[in-house]
């Protein structure tokens, strides 16, 4: 009898458990921009059109102003890593990461297992009954 009551107590505590919401933490949303200069200190041309036929973040480093399309770097727009160096090996290895305007996205973390917050009235009655039966 005591064992079945104990089993009921365990079952009742699991059934009345309230779920815990997963905690979230702010994770900055990043966007990438061209490095201001290449490794030889040539400045990026922010107005240069991407005529390379390559997709991604296009960064043009002309040796003289207005001479676009000869020395450029292509970066992955999601990770900022260099994907194509068409600049005689002078491309910086990564684009510049900047937080996006508008704040952060929410990243869900794994929630802990459900636990009972407070025993309900049926649980409390069962505890009293088990205590009387044990004596």
Secondary structure, 3 states (H helix, E strand, C coil): CHHHHHHHHHHHHHHCCECCCCCEEEEEEEEEECCCECCCCCECCCCCCCCCCCCCEEEECCCCCCCCCCCEEEECCCCCEEEEEECCCCCCCECEEEEEEEEEEEEECCCCCCECCCCCHHHHHHHHHHHHHHC
